[in-house]
């Protein structure tokens, strides 16, 4: 399984689809999910995308898109965001899985990472960071987890947590890309290795 | 200059920002532009993105985003699409440059390609196509033009035109990516070479 974990400031309430940027950069979040899960005319197989919403009013919430079960999702930001909205709405009445392949939980970034360390081992988890080791020199397996920050990055406290847990920092070179571009490139680097 | 040319079915009239997919996949177009021109917290320098709109009612129109002049554009699809809408609206009253760095003309895909061949020479123009030569084996200069199709691809007539003009076909491997993902990867491959 290829997994992505996005630390975001996305809001934890329903939001307006006409103004995604002001919902804690829900546009960025939706763009990242779309980039991670879609190929031309198909969904990737065996991909899980987790976005941790740390915005108001009741953070954290973790929303997971699992491609092997997903239905009726389109690549445009508005559509992807609408599914997050549905998940948040249903969670407020206690439902954790209101659409196929989309899950929502009261779960923090750190708890999610801990679970992934147990599942994959910390050597298969990578934090995409400009000063990390060049991805082209890093050994990876098909079972890999990639951690990313939104436009504001991952806070010091959470970065220290990653460091304490020996999560390797991996870089795509000297240029700082949009998070969605990072995801496209990571998928490409993995695809190139046949992973 | 790094240039992109997207053959699209985007509509040539004003469209609703709440339904980009039904405006000839204006979501795809906006996502491609955003991916091509943005980096984290900045615009790339020296990038031109041309989208040829071949949808109804009065095709073709070519809209160009030139990063060295652009202002007030955000990476979300809705924002990028809103600038295309403004360009189309102003073109209907004869204005070809209503916002900084955004141009619109009555120009066809073939005419645009011919201009680029005169400007760069056909050996510096590349058509991204699954059965082309692996991009990692293709020599490129910083002055390069990349041609892409939307979700439906480039029609036979236009493909034949590219072939007659000796435009090289270049591939990213065996996987068929979304056009926006292709753009992220092409930029990355160019960046990696320091171009």
Interface residues (C-beta under 8 A of the other chain):
Chain A: X17 X18 X20 X21 X27 X28 X31 X34 X35 X38 X39 X40 X41 X74 X75 X76 X77 X78 X79 X151 X172 X173 X175 X176 X177 X178 X179 X180 X181 X184 X185 X187 X188 X191 X192
Chain B: X17 X18 X20 X21 X27 X28 X31 X34 X35 X38 X39 X40 X41 X74 X75 X76 X77 X78 X79 X151 X172 X173 X175 X176 X177 X178 X179 X180 X181 X184 X185 X187 X188 X191 X192
